[in-house]
Amino acid sequence: MATAYAAGASSMVAAISRPRLPSASFHPRFSLPYLPPRPISLPLKLPSDSNRFSSLQTKASSDESSPVDAGEIFSDLKEKWDALENKSTVLLYGGGAVVAVWLSSIIVSAINSVPLLPKIMELVGLGYTGWFVYRYLLFKSSRKELAADVETLKKKIAGTE
């Protein structure tokens, strides 16, 4: 027993007197080995701004034959306004449209403040989009039907039908 005590004491003295080195392979809280962070290297070469926007560059010209003339647009609008018989009706419809947009904005912001309702509305929108794609865009015959419906609507709006 005395020899075991002496052996234990000598190993304890050796452990205390030995300088303690930081353990580089293990973190004190975790049992997984510590790995140093990898250096970040980008293998892709990013294009410079001049190369990235080269297809979007335009040059200004002093050519006077531009297709859009502001004076021509205003004169055309003035002619159409003068040709109207019921100007008060047009103003009433325009004011109603502004009020409708304002009210819809208030309603949408109120719906958006309810916690679960915006996500439900997103799901409804996704469902309707899926149905629309299946109904009108997936097959050739249904695309033709949609084009015919759009043309009919254009004619109704323009007043040619």
ChimeraX commands (.cxc) that place a marker at each C-alpha (Angstrom):
marker #1 position 0.00,0.00,0.00 radius 0.5
marker #1 position 2.88,2.33,0.78 radius 0.5
marker #1 position 4.41,1.63,-2.59 radius 0.5
marker #1 position 1.11,2.36,-4.33 radius 0.5
marker #1 position 0.85,5.62,-2.39 radius 0.5
marker #1 position 4.44,6.55,-3.31 radius 0.5
marker #1 position 3.85,5.71,-6.97 radius 0.5
marker #1 position 0.64,7.76,-7.01 radius 0.5
marker #1 position 2.31,10.68,-5.28 radius 0.5
marker #1 position 5.27,10.62,-7.65 radius 0.5
marker #1 position 3.02,10.60,-10.71 radius 0.5
marker #1 position 0.99,13.45,-9.21 radius 0.5
marker #1 position 4.15,15.49,-8.59 radius 0.5
marker #1 position 5.28,14.80,-12.14 radius 0.5
marker #1 position 1.92,15.90,-13.50 radius 0.5
marker #1 position 1.95,19.10,-11.45 radius 0.5
marker #1 position 5.56,20.01,-12.17 radius 0.5
marker #1 position 5.26,19.36,-15.91 radius 0.5
marker #1 position 4.29,22.46,-17.92 radius 0.5
marker #1 position 0.79,22.20,-19.28 radius 0.5
marker #1 position 0.55,22.58,-23.08 radius 0.5
marker #1 position -2.69,23.73,-24.69 radius 0.5
marker #1 position -4.45,20.96,-26.46 radius 0.5
marker #1 position -4.73,21.95,-30.10 radius 0.5
marker #1 position -6.75,18.96,-31.16 radius 0.5
marker #1 position -9.68,19.12,-28.70 radius 0.5
marker #1 position -11.92,21.92,-27.52 radius 0.5
marker #1 position -12.55,21.80,-23.74 radius 0.5
marker #1 position -16.36,21.82,-24.04 radius 0.5
marker #1 position -16.79,19.43,-26.92 radius 0.5
marker #1 position -15.49,15.98,-27.58 radius 0.5
marker #1 position -15.03,16.61,-31.30 radius 0.5
marker #1 position -11.58,17.64,-32.52 radius 0.5
marker #1 position -11.03,21.31,-33.25 radius 0.5
marker #1 position -10.48,22.08,-36.90 radius 0.5
marker #1 position -9.07,25.42,-37.96 radius 0.5
marker #1 position -11.25,27.40,-40.37 radius 0.5
marker #1 position -10.56,26.84,-44.03 radius 0.5
marker #1 position -9.37,29.81,-46.04 radius 0.5
marker #1 position -12.04,31.10,-48.39 radius 0.5
marker #1 position -11.00,31.05,-51.99 radius 0.5
marker #1 position -13.23,31.86,-54.92 radius 0.5
marker #1 position -12.43,29.65,-57.90 radius 0.5
marker #1 position -14.71,31.74,-60.14 radius 0.5
marker #1 position -13.48,34.96,-61.61 radius 0.5
marker #1 position -16.11,37.64,-61.22 radius 0.5
marker #1 position -16.70,39.76,-64.30 radius 0.5
marker #1 position -15.86,43.41,-64.08 radius 0.5
marker #1 position -18.66,45.97,-64.24 radius 0.5
marker #1 position -17.77,46.97,-67.78 radius 0.5
marker #1 position -18.10,43.38,-69.02 radius 0.5
marker #1 position -21.24,42.67,-67.05 radius 0.5
marker #1 position -23.20,45.65,-68.37 radius 0.5
marker #1 position -21.79,45.76,-71.89 radius 0.5
marker #1 position -25.04,44.53,-73.42 radius 0.5
marker #1 position -27.00,47.23,-71.57 radius 0.5
marker #1 position -24.99,50.20,-72.78 radius 0.5
marker #1 position -26.71,52.76,-74.98 radius 0.5
marker #1 position -25.42,55.89,-76.58 radius 0.5
marker #1 position -27.25,59.19,-76.72 radius 0.5
marker #1 position -27.72,60.73,-80.11 radius 0.5
marker #1 position -28.77,64.18,-81.19 radius 0.5
marker #1 position -30.99,62.82,-83.95 radius 0.5
marker #1 position -34.24,64.80,-84.07 radius 0.5
marker #1 position -36.26,61.95,-85.60 radius 0.5
marker #1 position -37.15,60.35,-82.27 radius 0.5
marker #1 position -40.44,58.41,-82.41 radius 0.5
marker #1 position -41.79,59.95,-79.18 radius 0.5
marker #1 position -42.36,63.69,-79.01 radius 0.5
marker #1 position -43.71,65.16,-75.76 radius 0.5
marker #1 position -45.47,68.05,-77.49 radius 0.5
marker #1 position -47.21,65.65,-79.86 radius 0.5
marker #1 position -48.40,63.52,-76.95 radius 0.5
marker #1 position -49.81,66.52,-75.06 radius 0.5
marker #1 position -51.53,67.88,-78.15 radius 0.5
marker #1 position -53.09,64.47,-78.83 radius 0.5
marker #1 position -54.32,64.23,-75.24 radius 0.5
marker #1 position -55.74,67.76,-75.44 radius 0.5
marker #1 position -57.64,66.86,-78.62 radius 0.5
marker #1 position -59.11,63.76,-77.00 radius 0.5
marker #1 position -60.06,65.70,-73.85 radius 0.5
marker #1 position -61.78,68.39,-75.91 radius 0.5
marker #1 position -63.65,65.73,-77.90 radius 0.5
marker #1 position -65.18,64.23,-74.75 radius 0.5
marker #1 position -68.83,65.04,-74.12 radius 0.5
marker #1 position -69.11,63.89,-70.48 radius 0.5
marker #1 position -65.99,65.26,-68.84 radius 0.5
marker #1 position -67.60,65.05,-65.41 radius 0.5
marker #1 position -68.17,61.30,-65.86 radius 0.5
marker #1 position -64.51,60.76,-66.75 radius 0.5
marker #1 position -63.43,62.77,-63.70 radius 0.5
marker #1 position -65.87,60.81,-61.52 radius 0.5
marker #1 position -64.53,57.47,-62.80 radius 0.5
marker #1 position -60.93,58.63,-62.34 radius 0.5
marker #1 position -61.61,59.80,-58.79 radius 0.5
marker #1 position -63.41,56.53,-58.06 radius 0.5
marker #1 position -60.40,54.59,-59.33 radius 0.5
marker #1 position -58.05,56.56,-57.04 radius 0.5
marker #1 position -60.34,55.96,-54.04 radius 0.5
marker #1 position -60.60,52.23,-54.91 radius 0.5
marker #1 position -56.81,51.88,-55.04 radius 0.5
marker #1 position -56.49,53.71,-51.71 radius 0.5
marker #1 position -59.14,51.51,-50.04 radius 0.5
marker #1 position -57.61,48.33,-51.42 radius 0.5
marker #1 position -54.23,49.42,-50.06 radius 0.5
marker #1 position -55.78,49.87,-46.60 radius 0.5
marker #1 position -57.47,46.46,-46.80 radius 0.5
marker #1 position -54.29,44.72,-47.92 radius 0.5
marker #1 position -52.26,46.30,-45.11 radius 0.5
marker #1 position -54.94,45.23,-42.59 radius 0.5
marker #1 position -54.86,41.66,-43.92 radius 0.5
marker #1 position -51.07,41.70,-43.83 radius 0.5
marker #1 position -51.08,42.60,-40.12 radius 0.5
marker #1 position -53.03,39.44,-39.18 radius 0.5
marker #1 position -50.39,36.80,-38.34 radius 0.5
marker #1 position -51.56,33.74,-40.31 radius 0.5
marker #1 position -53.65,35.32,-43.05 radius 0.5
marker #1 position -50.81,36.43,-45.41 radius 0.5
marker #1 position -49.48,32.86,-45.63 radius 0.5
marker #1 position -52.97,31.54,-46.35 radius 0.5
marker #1 position -53.36,34.17,-49.07 radius 0.5
marker #1 position -50.02,33.09,-50.56 radius 0.5
marker #1 position -51.24,29.49,-50.66 radius 0.5
marker #1 position -54.48,30.58,-52.34 radius 0.5
marker #1 position -52.46,32.54,-54.89 radius 0.5
marker #1 position -50.17,29.59,-55.57 radius 0.5
marker #1 position -53.19,27.32,-55.97 radius 0.5
marker #1 position -54.88,29.69,-58.39 radius 0.5
marker #1 position -51.64,30.08,-60.36 radius 0.5
marker #1 position -51.31,26.31,-60.62 radius 0.5
marker #1 position -54.91,25.99,-61.78 radius 0.5
marker #1 position -54.45,28.77,-64.35 radius 0.5
marker #1 position -51.32,27.14,-65.76 radius 0.5
marker #1 position -53.07,23.77,-65.96 radius 0.5
marker #1 position -56.25,25.22,-67.44 radius 0.5
marker #1 position -54.86,27.71,-69.98 radius 0.5
marker #1 position -51.13,27.30,-70.56 radius 0.5
marker #1 position -50.31,23.61,-70.44 radius 0.5
marker #1 position -52.03,22.40,-73.62 radius 0.5
marker #1 position -51.97,23.93,-77.10 radius 0.5
marker #1 position -55.76,23.96,-77.55 radius 0.5
marker #1 position -56.28,25.75,-74.25 radius 0.5
marker #1 position -53.63,28.34,-75.18 radius 0.5
marker #1 position -55.57,29.05,-78.38 radius 0.5
marker #1 position -58.75,29.40,-76.32 radius 0.5
marker #1 position -57.01,31.87,-73.98 radius 0.5
marker #1 position -55.73,33.91,-76.94 radius 0.5
marker #1 position -59.24,34.04,-78.39 radius 0.5
marker #1 position -60.65,35.17,-75.02 radius 0.5
marker #1 position -58.02,37.90,-74.75 radius 0.5
marker #1 position -58.78,39.14,-78.27 radius 0.5
marker #1 position -62.52,39.22,-77.47 radius 0.5
marker #1 position -61.82,41.21,-74.30 radius 0.5
marker #1 position -59.61,43.65,-76.25 radius 0.5
marker #1 position -62.42,44.21,-78.75 radius 0.5
marker #1 position -64.96,44.80,-75.95 radius 0.5
marker #1 position -62.66,47.33,-74.26 radius 0.5
marker #1 position -61.85,49.13,-77.51 radius 0.5
marker #1 position -65.54,49.22,-78.44 radius 0.5
marker #1 position -65.09,47.58,-81.83 radius 0.5
marker #1 position -67.38,44.64,-81.08 radius 0.5
marker link #1:1,2 radius 0.2
marker link #1:2,3 radius 0.2
marker link #1:3,4 radius 0.2
marker link #1:4,5 radius 0.2
marker link #1:5,6 radius 0.2
marker link #1:6,7 radius 0.2
marker link #1:7,8 radius 0.2
marker link #1:8,9 radius 0.2
marker link #1:9,10 radius 0.2
marker link #1:10,11 radius 0.2
marker link #1:11,12 radius 0.2
marker link #1:12,13 radius 0.2
marker link #1:13,14 radius 0.2
marker link #1:14,15 radius 0.2
marker link #1:15,16 radius 0.2
marker link #1:16,17 radius 0.2
marker link #1:17,18 radius 0.2
marker link #1:18,19 radius 0.2
marker link #1:19,20 radius 0.2
marker link #1:20,21 radius 0.2
marker link #1:21,22 radius 0.2
marker link #1:22,23 radius 0.2
marker link #1:23,24 radius 0.2
marker link #1:24,25 radius 0.2
marker link #1:25,26 radius 0.2
marker link #1:26,27 radius 0.2
marker link #1:27,28 radius 0.2
marker link #1:28,29 radius 0.2
marker link #1:29,30 radius 0.2
marker link #1:30,31 radius 0.2
marker link #1:31,32 radius 0.2
marker link #1:32,33 radius 0.2
marker link #1:33,34 radius 0.2
marker link #1:34,35 radius 0.2
marker link #1:35,36 radius 0.2
marker link #1:36,37 radius 0.2
marker link #1:37,38 radius 0.2
marker link #1:38,39 radius 0.2
marker link #1:39,40 radius 0.2
marker link #1:40,41 radius 0.2
marker link #1:41,42 radius 0.2
marker link #1:42,43 radius 0.2
marker link #1:43,44 radius 0.2
marker link #1:44,45 radius 0.2
marker link #1:45,46 radius 0.2
marker link #1:46,47 radius 0.2
marker link #1:47,48 radius 0.2
marker link #1:48,49 radius 0.2
marker link #1:49,50 radius 0.2
marker link #1:50,51 radius 0.2
marker link #1:51,52 radius 0.2
marker link #1:52,53 radius 0.2
marker link #1:53,54 radius 0.2
marker link #1:54,55 radius 0.2
marker link #1:55,56 radius 0.2
marker link #1:56,57 radius 0.2
marker link #1:57,58 radius 0.2
marker link #1:58,59 radius 0.2
marker link #1:59,60 radius 0.2
marker link #1:60,61 radius 0.2
marker link #1:61,62 radius 0.2
marker link #1:62,63 radius 0.2
marker link #1:63,64 radius 0.2
marker link #1:64,65 radius 0.2
marker link #1:65,66 radius 0.2
marker link #1:66,67 radius 0.2
marker link #1:67,68 radius 0.2
marker link #1:68,69 radius 0.2
marker link #1:69,70 radius 0.2
marker link #1:70,71 radius 0.2
marker link #1:71,72 radius 0.2
marker link #1:72,73 radius 0.2
marker link #1:73,74 radius 0.2
marker link #1:74,75 radius 0.2
marker link #1:75,76 radius 0.2
marker link #1:76,77 radius 0.2
marker link #1:77,78 radius 0.2
marker link #1:78,79 radius 0.2
marker link #1:79,80 radius 0.2
marker link #1:80,81 radius 0.2
marker link #1:81,82 radius 0.2
marker link #1:82,83 radius 0.2
marker link #1:83,84 radius 0.2
marker link #1:84,85 radius 0.2
marker link #1:85,86 radius 0.2
marker link #1:86,87 radius 0.2
marker link #1:87,88 radius 0.2
marker link #1:88,89 radius 0.2
marker link #1:89,90 radius 0.2
marker link #1:90,91 radius 0.2
marker link #1:91,92 radius 0.2
marker link #1:92,93 radius 0.2
marker link #1:93,94 radius 0.2
marker link #1:94,95 radius 0.2
marker link #1:95,96 radius 0.2
marker link #1:96,97 radius 0.2
marker link #1:97,98 radius 0.2
marker link #1:98,99 radius 0.2
marker link #1:99,100 radius 0.2
marker link #1:100,101 radius 0.2
marker link #1:101,102 radius 0.2
marker link #1:102,103 radius 0.2
marker link #1:103,104 radius 0.2
marker link #1:104,105 radius 0.2
marker link #1:105,106 radius 0.2
marker link #1:106,107 radius 0.2
marker link #1:107,108 radius 0.2
marker link #1:108,109 radius 0.2
marker link #1:109,110 radius 0.2
marker link #1:110,111 radius 0.2
marker link #1:111,112 radius 0.2
marker link #1:112,113 radius 0.2
marker link #1:113,114 radius 0.2
marker link #1:114,115 radius 0.2
marker link #1:115,116 radius 0.2
marker link #1:116,117 radius 0.2
marker link #1:117,118 radius 0.2
marker link #1:118,119 radius 0.2
marker link #1:119,120 radius 0.2
marker link #1:120,121 radius 0.2
marker link #1:121,122 radius 0.2
marker link #1:122,123 radius 0.2
marker link #1:123,124 radius 0.2
marker link #1:124,125 radius 0.2
marker link #1:125,126 radius 0.2
marker link #1:126,127 radius 0.2
marker link #1:127,128 radius 0.2
marker link #1:128,129 radius 0.2
marker link #1:129,130 radius 0.2
marker link #1:130,131 radius 0.2
marker link #1:131,132 radius 0.2
marker link #1:132,133 radius 0.2
marker link #1:133,134 radius 0.2
marker link #1:134,135 radius 0.2
marker link #1:135,136 radius 0.2
marker link #1:136,137 radius 0.2
marker link #1:137,138 radius 0.2
marker link #1:138,139 radius 0.2
marker link #1:139,140 radius 0.2
marker link #1:140,141 radius 0.2
marker link #1:141,142 radius 0.2
marker link #1:142,143 radius 0.2
marker link #1:143,144 radius 0.2
marker link #1:144,145 radius 0.2
marker link #1:145,146 radius 0.2
marker link #1:146,147 radius 0.2
marker link #1:147,148 radius 0.2
marker link #1:148,149 radius 0.2
marker link #1:149,150 radius 0.2
marker link #1:150,151 radius 0.2
marker link #1:151,152 radius 0.2
marker link #1:152,153 radius 0.2
marker link #1:153,154 radius 0.2
marker link #1:154,155 radius 0.2
marker link #1:155,156 radius 0.2
marker link #1:156,157 radius 0.2
marker link #1:157,158 radius 0.2
marker link #1:158,159 radius 0.2
marker link #1:159,160 radius 0.2
marker link #1:160,161 radius 0.2
view
